[in-house]
Amino acid sequence: MIIKEVRGKYPQIPEDCFIADNATIVGDVILGEKCSVWFNAVIRGDVNAITIGNKVNIQDGAVIHCTYQKHPTVIGNNVSIGHNAIVHGCEVKDNVLIGMGAIVMDNCIIESNSIVAAGSVVTQNTTVESGTIYAGIPAKKVKDLNKSDFAGEIERISNNYVMYSGWFKED
């Protein structure tokens, strides 16, 4: 793993987090408890701050970045960032699933209890409403969620990634 200081800022990573051997975390990055950063994922806090809540999983190949002098990246609790997703200079609130290969661009807000579908592009300045699924290019609201639609599904995924990371800590 590469964990590196940039411009006097060193990532803050609790001991209970799992960081894959080839993940990269640099600069002004704060991870919450029970997070996992998977293979080939990059969290690059070189040009602005990145703050990540508890039980967040950043899956294989995902990139988390921010925008110089404009937009930090803030990610809430119980968030899953899918394989090869890009999250850039935006705010992702609690209990969110960012699907595989999705892109969330600058100055977006992804409200709590929502889903950005796999392969979607959430264009700059978009707000994804709480309790919805956004999909497409550009991403648009396609469905309102009710509790039975995802009844703990987002939290289940978050909890599963805590379990998966435990398998790697057993060595």
Number of C-alpha atoms within 10 A of each C-alpha: 13 13 17 17 16 15 9 9 15 18 20 16 18 13 10 15 22 23 24 19 12 15 21 20 26 20 23 24 23 19 21 20 18 24 29 26 28 23 19 19 25 23 23 24 28 23 18 19 23 28 17 23 21 19 26 30 31 29 24 21 21 26 21 24 25 25 19 13 9 11 20 22 24 21 26 21 22 27 28 28 30 23 23 21 26 23 26 24 25 27 24 28 21 23 24 27 27 27 21 22 19 26 26 28 22 23 21 22 22 28 20 21 24 25 27 28 22 20 19 22 22 27 17 16 13 18 18 22 17 19 18 21 20 25 21 16 13 13 21 19 14 12 12 13 16 11 10 8 10 15 11 13 14 20 21 13 18 26 17 14 24 20 12 12 21 16 11 11 11 6 5
